[in-house]
Amino acid sequence: MVVLLSGLRYVARSGLPKCMGGRPHRNITSLPSHYTLPSGDKIPSVALGVWRAGPNEVGEAVKTALKAGYRHIDGAWIYRNEAEVGQALKDSGVPREDVWITSKLWNTFHAPEDIEPALDDSLTKLGTDYLDLYLIHWPLAKKDGQPYDKNLTENPYPTWQKLEELVEKGKVRNIGVSNFNIRRLQNLTANPLKFKPAVNQVEISYWFPQPELLKWSKENNLLLEAYSPLGSEGKVKDTLNVPEVKEIAKELGITPAQVVISWHVQRGTVVLPKSVTPSRVVENYQVRALPPALFEKLEEAATSHKPYPRLNPSKGWGIDFDIFD
Ligand SMILES: NC(=O)c1ccc[n+]([C@@H]2O[C@H](COP(=O)([O-])OP(=O)(O)OC[C@H]3O[C@@H](n4cnc5c(N)ncnc54)[C@H](OP(=O)(O)O)[C@@H]3O)[C@@H](O)[C@H]2O)c1
C-alpha cells in the first residue's frame, strides 16, 4: 500500500464511514484525497462523472455533489451539458479555485487550428476562464463525414503542441489523454514534449481492471483515471452483486458501490462514478481504505476472470481499425 501510493498526500480519519451521511466532507481512512500531478497541482481522487447526465438533472447532480464534498467534476464537450454544469457551479457558491474541472477535446477538433475555439466553447459554457485538466478524449482525429486523419491520429504531436501552448497561455493548467494504450502513449511521448501527459483516463472496472496498464502507468509516473468504475449502465447491477463485493460490504458495514469505489482509489487511480440520483451521489463519495486482506480478495477476484471491456466505439465511428489497437 505504501509502495502503491507513494508520493500521494494522505488524509487519515479514524472510524467507519457514515454511509449516506451527506456531510460536507468525506470519511477517509488512509486513502488519498488527492494525487499530485507533475505540475504540482493536486487532483481530487473522487470525481462526479457527468456523461449521460441529461438536461435538468446534471445541474442538480453537480450541486448535490458539491454539497456532499466533491470538488472534482469530470465532463467533456461531447457530453453536451457543459452549460448546465457551469450554471450549477456558479449557483453552488463554491469558489472556482476550489473545484477541479476537467473537460475533453472531441475527435473533430484535433487539427491545431480547431483546438482553441473548441476549448473556448467549453470555457464559455462552463463559465470559467481556465480548466484544471484538458484531455484528448480519444486517439482519433476525425471530422464528421470525413475519413479520419491518419497522420494526426498516429502521431498527435501537432495536437499536443497546441495544448502545450494553451497551458502556457494559462487557459489550461494540466493536459492529458484518454483511451490511449501503451503503444500510443509511447508514440506521443517519443516527441520532444514540453509537458508530458498528466493523466490517462481509461475504462477500469471490476470487469476490466487493466492490471498491466496500471502497473506500467505507475512505473512511468502516469496517473490513471478510472472511467465506468461501476461497470457503466447495464452492468452496474452485476458489479454490485459480485459475491466478493457483497461480502466485503457486509463485513465493513458499507454499500457495495462504496466497496468498489474505495477499491479503485486504493489501487491508486482517480475514480469517476456517474450518478444523477442524489442519494447515490452522496453514497459514492464515502470511500474508505479496505483492510489489506479484503482489498487483495477483491483485486484477486477482479483480475482472475476474463477481461470484459464495455466501451469500444470503433465500429460506430466507421473506422477501419480498432481504437484500442
Ligand atoms: N473518457 C471517456 O471516454 C469516458 C468514457 C466513459 C465514461 N467516462 C467518464 O466516466 C464517468 C463514469 O462512467 P459511466 O457513466 O460509464 O459509468 P459508471 O459510473 O460506472 O456507472 C454509471 C451508472 O451507475 C449508476 N450508479 C451510480 N452510482 C450508483 C450506486 N451507488 N448504486 C447503484 N447504481 C449507481 C448510475 O445511475 P444513476 O445516474 O441513474 O444514479 C449510472 O447508471 C462518466 O460520467 C464520464 O465522466 C469517460
The ligand as a Gaussian input file, in Angstrom:
#p B3LYP/6-31G(d) Opt

LIG

0 1
 N      -13.047000       9.312000     -21.369000
 C      -14.002000       8.548000     -21.815000
 O      -14.014000       8.140000     -22.993000
 C      -15.120000       8.163000     -20.902000
 C      -15.978000       7.118000     -21.259000
 C      -16.984000       6.744000     -20.370000
 C      -17.122000       7.430000     -19.157000
 N      -16.284000       8.467000     -18.858000
 C      -16.397000       9.209000     -17.576000
 O      -16.626000       8.287000     -16.514000
 C      -17.856000       8.576000     -15.875000
 C      -18.495000       7.325000     -15.333000
 O      -18.665000       6.349000     -16.321000
 P      -20.055000       5.694000     -16.700000
 O      -21.136000       6.674000     -16.603000
 O      -19.843000       4.986000     -17.988000
 O      -20.206000       4.526000     -15.648000
 P      -20.420000       4.273000     -14.084000
 O      -20.103000       5.473000     -13.289000
 O      -19.681000       3.021000     -13.828000
 O      -21.952000       3.914000     -13.998000
 C      -22.955000       4.872000     -14.059000
 C      -24.270000       4.157000     -13.766000
 O      -24.247000       3.682000     -12.422000
 C      -25.405000       4.095000     -11.731000
 N      -24.991000       4.289000     -10.343000
 C      -24.116000       5.230000      -9.883000
 N      -23.930000       5.092000      -8.561000
 C      -24.688000       4.053000      -8.155000
 C      -24.908000       3.441000      -6.893000
 N      -24.309000       3.882000      -5.795000
 N      -25.762000       2.377000      -6.833000
 C      -26.369000       1.919000      -7.943000
 N      -26.205000       2.473000      -9.170000
 C      -25.359000       3.528000      -9.279000
 C      -25.839000       5.357000     -12.423000
 O      -27.236000       5.553000     -12.282000
 P      -27.948000       6.967000     -11.953000
 O      -27.195000       8.055000     -12.662000
 O      -29.303000       6.765000     -12.514000
 O      -27.927000       7.105000     -10.472000
 C      -25.484000       5.040000     -13.880000
 O      -26.490000       4.263000     -14.499000
 C      -18.655000       9.305000     -16.958000
 O      -19.718000      10.054000     -16.436000
 C      -17.582000      10.157000     -17.580000
 O      -17.306000      11.287000     -16.767000
 C      -15.282000       8.827000     -19.710000

